[in-house]
Amino acid sequence: MDRDWSNKTILVVEDDKFTSIIIQNFLSKTRAKVVTAFNGEQAVEQARNHNPDFILMDLKMPGMNGFEATRKIKEFLPNTVVIAQTAFITDADKEEAFNAGCSEFITKPLSSDKIFNAIDKFM
């Protein structure tokens, strides 16, 4: 399916640079503007600066984790869709992600299908 998201901005928050590049490569096919952050503090700053439509939020990061970053971002961008992405899958993580303000939850390893299907739900 050809997706033209040229009018969308997506913030990719991922502390693993290799995973971040993979996600950016998946999203490049959509023509969306992709902005990156490598930790929670950068995520909050990038969200303020770029007002993204979607955020792919890694939950387990050093420093400010994805749960805390999501809560802070939701204070000033309450309608932005945040999709949690993590390799650590427990019911407690899922519950905490939704309580923090995430709209969707996907698990690693990531694929373009997982990412696109999650975003498509909110298009």
Backbone bond lengths (Angstrom), bond angles and torsions (degrees), N, CA, C in turn:
res aa  C-N    CA-C-N  psi(-1)  N-CA   C-N-CA  omega(-1)  CA-C   N-CA-C  phi
1 M - - - 1.455 - - 1.535 108.35 -
2 D 1.320 116.09 131.76 1.461 120.93 179.30 1.525 108.77 -87.01
3 R 1.315 116.35 121.43 1.465 120.94 -179.72 1.518 108.82 -110.88
4 D 1.333 115.96 125.06 1.459 120.39 174.51 1.523 107.69 -108.53
5 W 1.316 115.20 97.32 1.453 121.14 178.85 1.523 109.82 -107.88
6 S 1.335 116.76 32.03 1.465 120.73 -176.46 1.531 112.25 -62.01
7 N 1.335 117.33 -16.82 1.465 120.43 178.34 1.530 112.00 -96.82
8 K 1.337 117.01 11.48 1.469 121.56 -177.74 1.531 111.38 -116.21
9 T 1.321 114.85 150.26 1.458 121.77 173.11 1.521 107.98 -117.27
10 I 1.331 115.64 130.10 1.462 121.18 -179.28 1.528 108.62 -122.31
11 L 1.321 115.18 126.06 1.459 121.77 176.72 1.529 108.09 -96.99
12 V 1.318 115.91 121.94 1.468 122.45 177.72 1.528 107.77 -102.92
13 V 1.334 115.58 115.34 1.458 121.23 -179.87 1.525 106.95 -110.91
14 E 1.324 115.55 111.77 1.466 120.82 -174.45 1.517 108.68 -155.86
15 D 1.334 117.24 122.48 1.468 119.47 -177.77 1.529 112.92 -78.87
16 D 1.325 118.00 -16.75 1.460 120.93 177.11 1.531 108.56 -91.55
17 K 1.331 116.72 113.01 1.472 120.41 -173.67 1.526 112.46 -61.70
18 F 1.327 118.03 -36.30 1.463 121.46 179.34 1.537 110.46 -63.44
19 T 1.332 116.68 -45.68 1.467 120.80 178.08 1.526 110.06 -64.06
20 S 1.318 117.12 -39.32 1.463 120.98 178.32 1.532 110.78 -59.35
21 I 1.327 116.38 -43.60 1.477 120.74 179.61 1.530 110.72 -64.48
22 I 1.322 116.98 -41.08 1.469 120.26 178.19 1.528 110.48 -60.01
23 I 1.333 116.61 -46.92 1.464 120.94 179.78 1.528 110.07 -61.75
24 Q 1.347 116.83 -44.10 1.468 120.28 178.88 1.525 110.77 -60.25
25 N 1.334 117.24 -39.48 1.469 120.48 178.22 1.523 110.93 -63.65
26 F 1.330 117.83 -42.50 1.469 120.54 176.42 1.526 109.80 -58.22
27 L 1.333 116.32 -47.69 1.464 121.04 -174.23 1.525 112.94 -73.02
28 S 1.325 118.10 -22.95 1.466 120.21 -178.92 1.535 111.40 -59.88
29 K 1.317 117.00 -28.03 1.473 121.32 179.14 1.530 112.40 -66.32
30 T 1.329 116.90 -17.97 1.466 120.86 -175.20 1.528 113.11 -93.87
31 R 1.336 116.81 -10.45 1.459 123.35 -176.67 1.536 113.09 67.07
32 A 1.327 116.84 14.54 1.471 120.18 175.07 1.523 108.74 -70.23
33 K 1.322 116.35 154.48 1.461 120.88 171.08 1.531 105.77 -78.59
34 V 1.324 116.78 123.24 1.461 121.20 -178.68 1.525 109.54 -111.80
35 V 1.321 115.00 127.69 1.452 123.51 178.66 1.529 106.32 -118.09
36 T 1.332 117.51 144.95 1.461 119.47 -177.60 1.519 112.73 -121.02
37 A 1.322 113.98 155.42 1.456 122.73 171.91 1.519 106.68 -144.99
38 F 1.337 116.17 146.70 1.458 120.37 -176.01 1.524 113.27 -110.79
39 N 1.349 116.86 1.89 1.463 120.82 174.78 1.529 108.81 -158.96
40 G 1.323 115.71 173.78 1.461 120.24 -176.19 1.514 114.03 -62.62
41 E 1.341 116.36 -39.77 1.470 119.73 -179.72 1.528 110.23 -62.39
42 Q 1.343 116.71 -46.10 1.465 120.42 177.71 1.526 110.95 -63.10
43 A 1.331 117.18 -35.94 1.465 120.90 179.96 1.525 111.18 -60.22
44 V 1.328 115.97 -45.67 1.472 120.42 179.63 1.525 109.62 -63.19
45 E 1.325 116.79 -44.85 1.464 121.29 -179.89 1.539 111.23 -62.87
46 Q 1.327 116.92 -46.46 1.470 120.84 -179.40 1.533 110.91 -65.44
47 A 1.324 117.07 -37.21 1.473 120.09 177.60 1.530 110.04 -63.34
48 R 1.330 116.78 -42.19 1.481 120.54 177.54 1.533 111.03 -62.20
49 N 1.330 115.94 -42.46 1.466 120.86 -174.72 1.526 113.62 -77.14
50 H 1.330 118.40 -28.77 1.470 120.58 -170.76 1.526 114.98 -119.04
51 N 1.336 118.71 -7.74 1.467 122.27 177.52 1.537 111.06 44.85
52 P 1.335 117.74 61.23 1.472 119.97 -174.73 1.526 113.13 -67.67
53 D 1.332 115.00 152.64 1.465 121.21 174.51 1.521 110.06 -78.42
54 F 1.342 115.22 -34.87 1.465 121.91 -178.35 1.519 109.15 -136.56
55 I 1.333 114.98 147.21 1.459 120.68 174.53 1.528 107.37 -129.20
56 L 1.328 115.75 125.21 1.463 121.16 171.12 1.524 105.60 -96.06
57 M 1.331 116.29 107.93 1.464 122.27 -168.43 1.522 111.95 -109.45
58 D 1.335 115.31 113.04 1.461 120.12 169.85 1.524 106.74 -67.23
59 L 1.318 117.28 136.97 1.462 119.73 -176.77 1.520 113.13 -89.90
60 K 1.320 117.12 -38.01 1.467 121.38 -174.45 1.517 109.53 -100.33
61 M 1.334 115.76 97.58 1.464 121.61 178.92 1.521 108.36 -134.59
62 P 1.336 116.67 152.33 1.471 118.68 175.29 1.529 110.03 -68.61
63 G 1.310 115.73 156.71 1.468 119.06 -177.58 1.518 108.99 73.87
64 M 1.322 116.11 -134.12 1.460 120.02 177.97 1.531 108.95 -71.61
65 N 1.331 116.92 118.77 1.465 119.78 -179.31 1.533 111.24 -79.29
66 G 1.314 115.71 175.95 1.457 121.04 -177.26 1.517 114.47 -66.98
67 F 1.327 116.85 -29.68 1.464 119.86 177.70 1.524 109.88 -63.72
68 E 1.342 115.77 -49.71 1.465 121.02 -178.53 1.530 110.97 -66.01
69 A 1.334 116.48 -42.80 1.469 120.15 178.85 1.528 110.65 -60.61
70 T 1.325 116.78 -41.48 1.470 120.44 179.08 1.525 110.53 -62.04
71 R 1.333 116.74 -45.67 1.472 119.58 178.95 1.526 111.24 -58.57
72 K 1.335 117.25 -44.58 1.469 120.98 -179.46 1.535 111.31 -64.52
73 I 1.330 116.84 -43.59 1.469 121.25 -179.37 1.526 110.13 -64.89
74 K 1.312 117.82 -40.00 1.467 121.38 -178.60 1.530 111.89 -64.85
75 E 1.352 117.30 -21.33 1.464 120.22 177.03 1.526 111.18 -64.51
76 F 1.339 117.75 -36.30 1.467 119.84 -177.72 1.534 113.39 -112.31
77 L 1.309 117.81 -11.56 1.474 122.05 175.26 1.535 108.64 -132.57
78 P 1.326 116.85 68.30 1.469 119.09 -173.08 1.530 114.48 -64.49
79 N 1.320 118.14 -21.78 1.465 120.42 -176.16 1.524 114.45 -98.92
80 T 1.326 117.08 -1.52 1.459 119.84 179.07 1.529 109.45 -71.38
81 V 1.324 115.97 134.30 1.462 121.53 179.00 1.527 108.73 -79.50
82 V 1.339 115.94 121.64 1.455 121.83 177.00 1.530 107.81 -110.79
83 I 1.331 115.52 123.60 1.458 121.63 179.09 1.523 107.45 -109.58
84 A 1.320 115.65 113.78 1.460 120.79 179.09 1.522 108.68 -72.88
85 Q 1.330 115.48 138.36 1.461 119.77 175.14 1.511 107.85 -136.65
86 T 1.328 114.66 127.48 1.455 119.09 -175.42 1.517 111.44 -157.00
87 A 1.318 115.66 156.76 1.463 121.44 174.86 1.527 109.91 -90.30
88 F 1.318 116.92 -16.58 1.460 121.64 -176.74 1.515 109.13 -96.24
89 I 1.312 116.01 108.83 1.459 120.43 -172.42 1.515 109.69 -115.00
90 T 1.304 116.25 101.56 1.453 120.39 170.27 1.523 106.49 -128.28
91 D 1.317 115.60 158.30 1.461 118.76 176.72 1.524 110.42 -61.23
92 A 1.328 116.88 -33.67 1.473 120.60 178.99 1.527 110.60 -65.75
93 D 1.349 116.89 -41.43 1.475 120.21 177.02 1.520 110.35 -61.56
94 K 1.323 115.48 -45.81 1.466 119.90 -179.14 1.526 110.08 -60.00
95 E 1.326 116.09 -46.76 1.457 120.82 -179.47 1.524 110.82 -62.55
96 E 1.338 116.80 -44.11 1.466 120.10 179.76 1.534 110.65 -63.90
97 A 1.331 117.10 -38.24 1.470 121.08 179.06 1.530 110.27 -61.79
98 F 1.324 116.61 -47.56 1.470 119.40 179.91 1.523 111.02 -66.66
99 N 1.330 117.27 -38.46 1.471 120.66 177.87 1.523 111.73 -64.77
100 A 1.339 117.06 -31.50 1.464 121.11 179.13 1.529 111.62 -74.21
101 G 1.346 116.93 -20.20 1.464 119.98 178.45 1.512 114.43 123.86
102 C 1.319 117.66 5.72 1.467 119.46 177.76 1.534 109.90 -70.49
103 S 1.318 115.23 145.45 1.463 121.23 -179.46 1.517 112.53 -97.76
104 E 1.327 115.88 -20.36 1.467 121.39 -174.97 1.517 107.49 -152.76
105 F 1.329 115.46 161.93 1.462 122.00 -174.99 1.521 107.76 -140.37
106 I 1.339 117.52 120.43 1.462 120.51 176.22 1.522 109.09 -124.57
107 T 1.328 115.47 153.88 1.459 120.08 -174.65 1.518 111.87 -110.87
108 K 1.319 114.38 150.29 1.459 121.38 174.33 1.522 107.59 -85.04
109 P 1.302 119.89 150.59 1.461 124.95 4.97 1.531 110.90 -70.65
110 L 1.331 114.81 142.04 1.461 120.95 -178.19 1.522 110.38 -84.17
111 S 1.307 114.49 152.15 1.461 121.22 172.99 1.520 106.67 -134.65
112 S 1.318 116.42 161.91 1.470 118.63 177.86 1.531 109.41 -61.49
113 D 1.331 117.83 -38.10 1.470 120.18 178.90 1.527 111.85 -59.61
114 K 1.333 117.36 -45.88 1.468 119.96 179.64 1.519 110.89 -59.65
115 I 1.329 115.96 -45.59 1.468 120.28 -177.69 1.529 110.37 -66.82
116 F 1.336 116.81 -49.35 1.464 119.89 -177.35 1.524 111.58 -64.31
117 N 1.326 118.00 -41.26 1.464 120.39 179.75 1.525 111.24 -63.51
118 A 1.334 116.52 -38.67 1.465 119.85 178.72 1.530 111.04 -65.24
119 I 1.328 116.81 -45.00 1.470 120.86 -179.76 1.530 110.73 -69.23
120 D 1.331 117.03 -41.23 1.477 120.92 -179.57 1.519 112.53 -54.32
121 K 1.333 117.51 -33.02 1.473 120.77 -179.64 1.518 112.15 -59.32
122 F 1.338 117.01 -24.30 1.466 120.86 -173.43 1.525 112.88 -113.53
123 M 1.318 117.46 4.49 1.470 121.00 -178.82 1.519 111.39 -72.13
